């Protein structure tokens, strides 16, 4: 039994189209339950097949970039929300607006830094994805102008583009209003980020619990078994749902679909307590699924 509740497509900053992800999952990966969680958009979800093969189940998802009261950054995943909910639609709209402002500032910065000009057709090509981030800009500029990708990333990190993160209070509240489940993504730190100390993690966790966060992404591609056990214990102590995801981005990251830990952990189905909640909420997953003997392992795709 394989699961991956954190996957990105070309709708945000992944390199696989939603259709390609669906094909890999149903034909090659062995994943049976998955969520597409693009940044600030559900455009990729709308391109997924209407149906999947028997015993393959899809959960709608999205990832929001957030900040809490003291300005600390965090990412919040939303699952099984009502896409038509007004509050939820406002989250998506605001996230996209903030990212468009950042895109304009980054292109102006690179234009001045490298003495290059972006035509209207260039900008249209960069914006083929619904949500444009640094990888889209870097890949395009490197390909067209022959500039080293590492150099581009280095300069873009120095480019001030304001804060595109939404208030975590509003995000968590709106997810709840839409009937969804909110989960703190890679809570010790994501790809390329410095890891939080246990003390700082506990402080931030309390703040998010006070705001109503419902779960923790305890099983994550870059975390050791020790780190994952610590997070799972923290989730249990705070009555939070336990989730797991790879943070797959295709060629933009060296992470495989279904990779739920750096040390290839053997994860029991019932350890991911978010699944039971999804079973209770999602009519597409049979209620008897968690107790099937053939589905007692989630594991890691090798």
Secondary structure, 3 states (H helix, E strand, C coil): CEEEEEECCCCCCCCCCHHHHHHHHHHHHCEEEEEECCECCCCCHHHCCCCCCCCCEEEEEEEEEEECCCCCEEEEEEECCCCCCHHHHHHHHHHHHHHHHHHHHHHHHHHHHHCCCCCHHHHHHHCCCCCCCHHHHHHHHHHHHCCCHHHHHHHHHHCCCCCCCEEHHHHHHHHHHCCCEEEECCCCCCCCCCCCCHHHHHHHHHHHHHHCCCEEEEEECCCCHHHHHHHHHHHHHCCCEEEEECCECHHHCCCCCCCCCCCCCCCEHHHCCHHHHHHHHCCCCCCCHHHCHHHCECCCCC
